[in-house]
Amino acid sequence: MAWIVLLLAGVLEAVWATALAESRGFRRLVPTLVFAAALVASMLGLAFAMSNLPTGTAYAVWVGIGAVLTAVWAVVTGKERASLGRALLLCGLIGCVAGLKAVS
């Protein structure tokens, strides 16, 4: 259960990171509200997961999921360029997250 909650918390990290950028310094209401709600939910999920998983593992997985999804979303929406190097590095990050799960 902790791993599922951690996965969802990582997804919400990508949501709040993207909403934070879209809020334009908290000057746009809807992205600011999405940021706040996703941030709280993501932190609650991380806190729950950390009560059942090692802190370092939980935090690294949470950050990794959020970073990969945020970067992929930026490429899909055209806000950032796709490149072979970026894709390979993101795949490496995914491999590291999967490896942490495998050894935990």
N, C-alpha and C positions, 0 to 999 in steps of 0.2 A: 504493500500500500504506500509506503514512504517513497518508493521509486516512482510510482505513478503521480503522486502529489508533486514530487520534485520535477518531473517532466512538465507537468502543467504549469508549475511556478516558473520554469525556464521559458516556456512559451509566453507567459505573461510578462516576463522581463523584456522580451522582444517587443511586445505590445507597448509597454510603457516607454521604452527607449524611442520607438518610432513616434509615439504620441508626443513625447517631449520635444522632439525635433519639429513636429508639425505645429506645436503650440506657439512657435515663434517667440520664445522667451515669456511664455504664459500670457501672451496678448490675445490668443484665440481661445474662446471659452470651451468649445466641445473637445478639442484635443487636450486641453488642460484637465478637463473632467475625466476623460479617458485615462490620461496619465496618472492622475491621483488614484482612481479606482484600481487600475491594473497594478500600480506600485504597491498599494496596501495588500491586495490579494496575493501578489507575487511574494512579498515579504512574509506573509502569514504561511504560505505554502512552504517557503524555505525554512522557516522556523519549525514547522511541523516535521519536515524531513530531517532536519538536524537533530531532532529529539530521538530519532531512530537510526540515523546513519552518522558515520564519522564526519566531523565538521569540515575538514579539508576536502574530503571527497564530495560532500553535498554542495559546498560552495563552488568547487571547480566545475562540477557538472552543471549547476545552475547557470554560471557565467558562460560556460561553453555553449549550452543550448541557446541562451539568449543572444550571444554574439553571432553564432552561425545563422540563426533565423533572422536577426536584424540585418546582417549583411546580404543574405539571400533576398529578403524583401526589398532592400534598396536596389539590387540589381534587377529584380522582376519589375519593379515600378519605374525603372529607368533613371533613378536618382544617382546611381553609381554605375560605372562601367564593369562589364564582365571581362575577365581575363583568365587565361590558363593558370597563371600563377596564383591568382585569388582562389580559383576553384580548387587547386591542389592543396593550398594551405587550409581552406575550409574543410576539405576532406580529411586532412591530417588532424584537425581539431575534433572532428566527428569521431575519428579513430581513437583519439585520446579519451574522449568522453566514454565511448564504448569500452575501452580498456579499463577505465576506473570502475565501471559497473562490473566488469568481468572479474576483477580482483577483489571486489568488496563482498 
